[in-house]
Amino acid sequence: MIKRSPVLCAALLFFMNSQAQTFSGTGGNVPDYPNTATFSINVSGLNPSTIDTSNFGLEQVCINANHTWDADLEISVIAPDGTTIVLTSGNGGSGDNYTNTCFDAVSSTSIVNGSAPFTGNYRSQEDLGYINNGQNGNGTWKLFFRDMWSQDSGYCFNWSITFGNNPAKPFRLSSSNLPIVMINTYNQTIIDQPKIFCHMGIINNGYNIRNYVTDPYNEYNGRVGIELRGSSSQSFPQKSYGLTLVDSSGLDIDSGLVGMPKEHDWILYAPYDDKTCMRNILTYKLTREMNRYGPRTKLCELVINGKYEGVYVLMEKIKRDKKRVDITKLDSATNTWPGISGGYIVKIDKSTGNGGGGWTSNYPPVVNTNGQTIYYLYDYPKDYKITPQQKNYIRSYIDTFETVTAGPNFQDLQTGWRKYADEGSFIDYFIMDEISKNVDGYRLSSYLYKDSTGAPKTGGRLMAGPVWDYNLAWWNADYCNGNLSAGWAYQFGTACPGDGWQVPFWWDRFLQDSIYSRDLKCRWLSLRQNVLDTTHVFYLIDSMATYLNEAQQRHFVRWPILGVYTWPNPSPLATTFAGEIANLKQWVRDRWAWMDANMPGNCWDLGVHNEGSFESYFNVFPNPFGDELNVQFYLSSDLRMKIELCDAMGRTVSMMEEKEYGSGSGSVKFDLGGKNISDGIYFLKVTSDKGVFAKKIVR
């Protein structure tokens, strides 16, 4: 008998193991949205059976499939233990088919950078290496197809998976200068409702202290409910998530995260289509500097089930809360006056899929070529909690606001639209949507809120805001003139009259009000000196870019889309992160210069500007006056003033307490009943460190 040499045996064993082991399977129909398809391969006899990133594991997945508009498809491979890797999602534009297309971890071209029809080898969109996690490779492997848009279907002819001694290796996050959020779903798939319950830990060692994935969870360490969130953004490969912090029983618990006030509802926003990663952050920051509520945010990096998911924005969700939208809490027992007067949050948005969650306005948008309407959604209380009486109240209130605004006396300072809505909040909302030229502005994800009658901050009137969803603003939309620095966002219907979701008529109507136009111009000129000073805003942008500079490099390895069109990026596409920042700043320069030249209205401002006269700036009514005299004014900044009513000889008849008045719109009222004032000529006199001004009035 011939004995085999130990060396020869070892060589044969190496030769056997170094051979690729390929398993093939058939496919079938790929149905149209919203249906999905799954095709299986049963792997058995894999040698060795354990797949890992060191010695032996998955190397390649190949497919043959026909489908029009490849960008409609999301295709994933699912391992026996449930680990899911996205091979391609949203790539290929209007091109067709995957013909002999193979996905691996080593090809020089990512599928994201390829073009349809796809043929040959590409690096998969997600790292195949995460599937080589030490699991047993024997079992059922699945190829998953999801068509993300309607109107077409396709066919998968066949597919295969190949294992070998050059296994795919994943990118692993080890440390970051940003907080690190780590989520373990225990192999559950995160879906769009209902939430799944899992574990979340946050590592945040403090300012300028590095965070390591091996550090203990020191910011949060507990259970969360998590679900997908967003509408069109759910088609992006990088997903956004809604989070609810819960205890071991599944009950909501409040906790402050990364320096933000305590609450239980949070959002992990994925800035996939915003290659600066900062458009929402910048919007909300500037809004807070304007003394309006904007959601607080914190940049972080996210790891889910050991898989690096890139840069995210952890931020507050819009909701009623003392530290968020600070309005009165309503419950089901509050159904009579005055409690029923507030508070409410409503949203102008798409009605699709919201059932009985809102109502259609009685007034169409200015542009309604296809019979477009405006739809209001109940946001707080939610449509499943709000009582019929509360529904009727807030709907009636907004109906009245719209009726008055559409009426002939809408400018009347006592009975017009200002009786129902706070002018200053609508001015600030207008400015924010216009400086960013938000293509979704005014018409989608647009909020209004109302506190109870007599509320100190709002007077119980309708307030515009809070601001929300600006990822397609700031020069990030290539449709409906969203990329142009010129033109008004509120005139969306002029650019896209056929779009199903238009702007409420009252934004046009406000600008027919000379007082509103004047106050808008005053506010604009004031903000351009501080909050909206270009130097200040560029400092904010550059500061965020510096803070992001390390993490963005990992982010764009995970999502290799720099220089690649992702809907709806305008051209030219920057090929570097620095180029994205430079493009944003140049657009801001151009946009704000256009607004400086085209902002309507004339402003006479006690603080700085003198574009008109005192007569056009101060509103005094009625004139002639009786036992009551009302004074309205606008200040660009806080100003100490003494306001007096004087007779023709200059003697003080009545005086308001000298005090500091806050910036923005203000008012005072003289109650003259019982003062025995004779008829004749009087003067309203205003004294401040800016000077002394007087306005003639008559009794």
LINGI-V914242 format. One record per backbone hydrogen bond with DSSP energy under -0.5 kcal/mol. CO is the residue of the C=O (numbers start at 1). NH is the residue of the N-H. E is the energy in kcal/mol with one decimal. If there is no record, write none. Layout:
# LINGI-V914242
CO_NH_E / CO_NH_E
This chain:
# LINGI-V914242
1_3_-0.6 / 5_9_-2.4 / 6_10_-2.2 / 7_11_-2.2 / 8_12_-2.6 / 9_13_-2.6 / 10_14_-2.4 / 11_15_-2.5 / 12_16_-2.6 / 13_17_-2.3 / 14_18_-2.0 / 15_19_-0.6 / 16_19_-0.9 / 20_22_-0.6 / 21_163_-2.7 / 23_161_-2.5 / 25_159_-2.3 / 28_156_-3.1 / 29_31_-0.7 / 30_154_-2.6 / 32_35_-1.7 / 35_147_-0.9 / 37_145_-3.1 / 39_143_-2.9 / 41_43_-0.8 / 41_141_-3.1 / 43_139_-2.1 / 49_137_-3.4 / 50_52_-0.5 / 51_134_-2.4 / 56_52_-3.3 / 57_164_-2.3 / 58_168_-2.5 / 60_162_-2.7 / 61_103_-3.5 / 62_160_-2.3 / 63_101_-2.1 / 64_157_-2.5 / 64_158_-1.1 / 65_98_-3.3 / 66_155_-2.6 / 67_97_-2.0 / 69_72_-2.3 / 70_73_-2.1 / 72_148_-3.5 / 73_90_-2.0 / 74_146_-2.2 / 75_87_-2.4 / 75_88_-1.7 / 76_144_-3.1 / 77_85_-2.5 / 78_142_-2.3 / 79_82_-2.0 / 83_79_-2.7 / 85_77_-2.5 / 85_87_-0.6 / 86_126_-2.2 / 87_125_-2.3 / 88_75_-2.9 / 92_95_-2.2 / 93_71_-2.2 / 94_69_-0.8 / 95_70_-3.4 / 97_118_-1.9 / 98_65_-3.3 / 98_100_-0.6 / 100_102_-0.5 / 100_120_-1.6 / 101_63_-2.6 / 102_122_-2.6 / 103_61_-2.1 / 104_124_-2.4 / 108_110_-0.6 / 109_123_-2.9 / 110_113_-1.0 / 110_114_-0.6 / 111_114_-0.7 / 118_99_-2.5 / 120_102_-2.9 / 122_104_-2.1 / 123_111_-2.6 / 127_130_-1.3 / 128_131_-2.1 / 129_132_-1.2 / 131_133_-1.8 / 135_51_-2.6 / 135_137_-0.6 / 139_43_-3.1 / 139_141_-0.6 / 141_41_-2.6 / 142_78_-2.8 / 142_144_-0.5 / 143_39_-2.3 / 144_76_-2.3 / 145_37_-2.1 / 146_74_-2.2 / 146_148_-0.6 / 149_33_-0.9 / 153_68_-0.7 / 154_30_-2.6 / 155_66_-2.9 / 155_157_-0.6 / 156_28_-1.0 / 157_27_-1.3 / 158_64_-2.0 / 159_25_-2.8 / 160_62_-2.3 / 161_23_-2.7 / 162_59_-3.3 / 162_60_-1.7 / 163_21_-2.8 / 164_57_-2.3 / 171_308_-0.6 / 174_213_-2.3 / 176_211_-2.7 / 179_301_-2.1 / 180_182_-0.5 / 180_203_-2.8 / 181_303_-2.6 / 182_201_-2.8 / 183_185_-0.5 / 183_305_-3.2 / 184_199_-2.2 / 185_188_-1.1 / 191_193_-1.3 / 191_228_-2.2 / 196_226_-2.4 / 198_224_-2.1 / 199_184_-2.4 / 200_222_-2.2 / 201_182_-3.2 / 202_204_-0.6 / 202_218_-0.9 / 202_219_-2.3 / 202_220_-0.9 / 203_180_-2.1 / 206_209_-1.9 / 211_176_-2.5 / 212_215_-1.9 / 216_218_-0.7 / 220_202_-2.4 / 222_200_-3.0 / 223_246_-1.7 / 224_198_-2.5 / 225_244_-2.2 / 226_196_-2.3 / 227_242_-2.7 / 229_240_-0.5 / 231_234_-1.4 / 232_235_-1.8 / 233_236_-1.5 / 237_239_-0.7 / 240_229_-1.8 / 241_268_-2.8 / 242_227_-1.6 / 243_266_-2.6 / 244_225_-2.8 / 245_253_-2.3 / 246_223_-0.6 / 247_250_-1.9 / 251_247_-2.3 / 255_263_-1.2 / 257_260_-2.4 / 263_255_-2.2 / 264_245_-2.5 / 264_266_-0.5 / 265_317_-0.8 / 266_243_-3.0 / 267_269_-0.7 / 267_315_-2.7 / 268_241_-2.6 / 269_271_-0.7 / 269_313_-2.2 / 270_272_-1.0 / 271_274_-0.8 / 273_275_-0.7 / 274_277_-1.4 / 278_282_-3.0 / 279_283_-2.0 / 280_284_-2.5 / 281_285_-2.3 / 282_286_-2.4 / 283_287_-2.1 / 284_288_-2.1 / 285_289_-1.9 / 286_290_-1.1 / 287_290_-0.5 / 287_292_-2.0 / 288_291_-1.8 / 293_467_-0.6 / 296_316_-1.9 / 298_314_-2.7 / 299_179_-0.7 / 300_312_-2.7 / 301_181_-2.9 / 302_309_-3.1 / 302_310_-0.6 / 303_183_-2.9 / 303_305_-0.5 / 304_307_-2.2 / 306_308_-0.5 / 307_304_-2.5 / 310_302_-2.2 / 311_271_-0.5 / 312_300_-2.4 / 312_314_-0.5 / 313_269_-2.9 / 313_315_-0.6 / 314_298_-1.8 / 315_267_-2.3 / 319_325_-2.0 / 321_324_-1.5 / 324_326_-1.1 / 325_321_-1.6 / 325_327_-1.7 / 331_334_-1.8 / 333_335_-1.3 / 336_340_-2.1 / 338_341_-2.0 / 339_342_-1.4 / 344_450_-2.4 / 345_379_-2.3 / 345_380_-2.4 / 346_448_-2.5 / 347_349_-0.6 / 347_377_-2.9 / 348_446_-1.9 / 351_354_-2.1 / 354_357_-2.1 / 357_378_-3.1 / 359_376_-3.0 / 362_364_-0.5 / 366_368_-0.7 / 368_371_-1.9 / 374_361_-3.0 / 375_349_-1.5 / 376_359_-2.1 / 377_347_-2.0 / 377_379_-0.6 / 378_383_-0.6 / 380_345_-2.4 / 382_385_-2.1 / 382_386_-2.9 / 387_391_-2.7 / 388_392_-2.5 / 389_393_-2.1 / 390_394_-2.3 / 391_395_-2.2 / 392_396_-2.4 / 393_397_-2.6 / 394_398_-2.2 / 395_399_-2.6 / 396_400_-2.4 / 397_401_-2.4 / 398_402_-2.4 / 399_403_-2.6 / 400_404_-2.8 / 401_405_-2.2 / 402_406_-2.1 / 403_407_-0.7 / 404_407_-0.7 / 407_410_-1.1 / 409_412_-1.7 / 410_417_-2.0 / 412_416_-2.1 / 416_419_-1.7 / 417_420_-1.6 / 417_421_-1.5 / 420_462_-3.1 / 421_423_-0.7 / 422_426_-1.5 / 423_427_-2.3 / 424_428_-2.3 / 425_429_-2.1 / 426_430_-2.3 / 427_431_-2.5 / 428_432_-2.2 / 429_433_-2.4 / 430_434_-2.0 / 431_435_-2.9 / 432_436_-1.2 / 433_438_-2.0 / 436_474_-3.3 / 436_475_-0.6 / 437_439_-0.6 / 438_441_-1.5 / 440_443_-1.0 / 440_444_-2.0 / 441_443_-0.6 / 445_447_-0.5 / 446_348_-3.5 / 447_465_-2.6 / 448_346_-2.8 / 449_463_-3.1 / 450_343_-0.8 / 450_344_-2.6 / 452_455_-2.1 / 455_459_-3.1 / 458_461_-1.5 / 459_454_-0.6 / 461_451_-0.6 / 462_422_-2.8 / 463_449_-2.2 / 466_447_-0.6 / 470_473_-1.3 / 472_439_-0.7 / 472_476_-0.6 / 479_482_-2.1 / 481_484_-1.2 / 488_491_-0.8 / 489_492_-1.0 / 491_494_-1.5 / 491_495_-0.9 / 492_495_-0.7 / 492_496_-2.5 / 496_499_-1.3 / 500_502_-0.6 / 503_366_-0.7 / 504_507_-1.4 / 505_508_-0.8 / 505_509_-1.8 / 506_510_-2.4 / 507_511_-0.9 / 509_512_-1.8 / 510_513_-2.1 / 512_514_-0.7 / 513_517_-2.5 / 514_518_-2.2 / 515_519_-2.8 / 516_520_-2.9 / 517_521_-2.4 / 518_522_-2.4 / 519_523_-2.5 / 520_524_-2.6 / 521_525_-2.7 / 522_526_-2.2 / 523_527_-2.7 / 524_528_-2.1 / 526_529_-1.4 / 527_530_-1.2 / 527_532_-3.0 / 530_533_-1.6 / 533_537_-2.3 / 534_538_-2.7 / 535_539_-1.7 / 536_540_-1.9 / 537_541_-2.4 / 538_542_-2.8 / 539_543_-2.4 / 540_544_-2.3 / 541_545_-2.4 / 542_546_-2.3 / 543_547_-2.2 / 544_548_-2.0 / 545_549_-0.9 / 546_549_-0.6 / 548_552_-3.1 / 549_553_-0.6 / 550_553_-0.8 / 550_554_-0.9 / 551_555_-2.6 / 552_556_-2.3 / 553_557_-0.5 / 554_557_-0.9 / 554_558_-2.6 / 555_559_-2.8 / 559_561_-2.5 / 561_564_-2.3 / 566_569_-2.8 / 568_478_-1.3 / 574_563_-1.2 / 576_580_-1.7 / 577_581_-2.1 / 578_582_-2.3 / 579_583_-2.4 / 580_584_-2.1 / 581_585_-2.3 / 582_586_-2.3 / 583_587_-2.2 / 584_588_-2.2 / 585_589_-2.3 / 586_590_-2.2 / 587_591_-3.2 / 588_592_-2.7 / 589_593_-1.8 / 590_594_-1.9 / 591_595_-2.1 / 592_596_-2.5 / 593_597_-1.6 / 594_598_-1.2 / 595_599_-2.0 / 603_605_-0.6 / 603_611_-2.4 / 609_605_-1.6 / 613_617_-0.9 / 614_617_-0.6 / 614_618_-2.3 / 618_620_-0.6 / 619_632_-2.8 / 621_630_-3.3 / 627_672_-3.0 / 627_673_-0.8 / 628_626_-0.9 / 629_670_-3.2 / 630_621_-2.2 / 631_668_-2.2 / 632_619_-2.4 / 633_666_-2.8 / 634_606_-0.6 / 635_664_-3.7 / 639_641_-0.5 / 639_661_-3.1 / 640_689_-0.5 / 641_659_-1.9 / 642_644_-0.5 / 642_687_-2.6 / 643_656_-3.0 / 644_646_-0.6 / 644_685_-2.9 / 645_653_-3.6 / 645_654_-1.6 / 646_683_-2.8 / 647_650_-2.1 / 651_647_-2.4 / 654_645_-3.3 / 659_641_-2.8 / 659_661_-0.5 / 661_639_-2.4 / 664_635_-2.1 / 666_633_-2.5 / 668_631_-2.7 / 669_671_-0.6 / 670_629_-2.0 / 670_672_-0.8 / 672_675_-1.9 / 680_699_-2.6 / 681_648_-0.7 / 682_697_-2.8 / 683_646_-3.0 / 683_685_-0.6 / 684_695_-2.0 / 685_644_-3.0 / 686_693_-2.6 / 687_642_-2.2 / 688_691_-1.6 / 691_688_-2.1 / 693_686_-3.0 / 695_684_-2.9 / 697_682_-2.9 / 698_624_-0.7 / 698_625_-2.2
